[in-house]
Amino acid sequence: MGGSKKDPIPEHFSSAEDAGEFWDTHSAVDYWDEMEDVEMEFDLHQRVFLVAVGDRIFHRVKQRAEMEQRSMEEMISILLERELA
């Protein structure tokens, strides 16, 4: 690193986007000595599919999700579950 000072890793990121911005401009190699091992579990049986929807439907679902204080993903799942029940 030639004596240059590195930015500290923030204690907490306010969002995934903030974390992404930090790591887009910093290399994990420079912070390797600060990294720690963590245990993680993954549910490999649950899959998520991305589906394209038209502009009109997207905005209608977004409006409904905001009214019900839900995420877009949650609102779409609820609407599909109701329709397919």
PETAGI-V400238 format. One record per pair of residues at least 12 apart in sequence whose C-alpha atoms are under 10 Angstrom apart, sorted by the first residue. I is the first residue (numbers start at 1). J is the second residue. If there is no record, write none. Layout:
I:J, I:J
This chain:
1:30, 6:26, 6:30, 6:31, 7:22, 7:26, 7:30, 7:31, 8:31, 8:34, 9:22, 9:23, 9:26, 9:31, 9:34, 10:22, 58:72, 58:76, 61:73, 61:75, 61:76, 61:79, 62:75, 62:76, 64:76
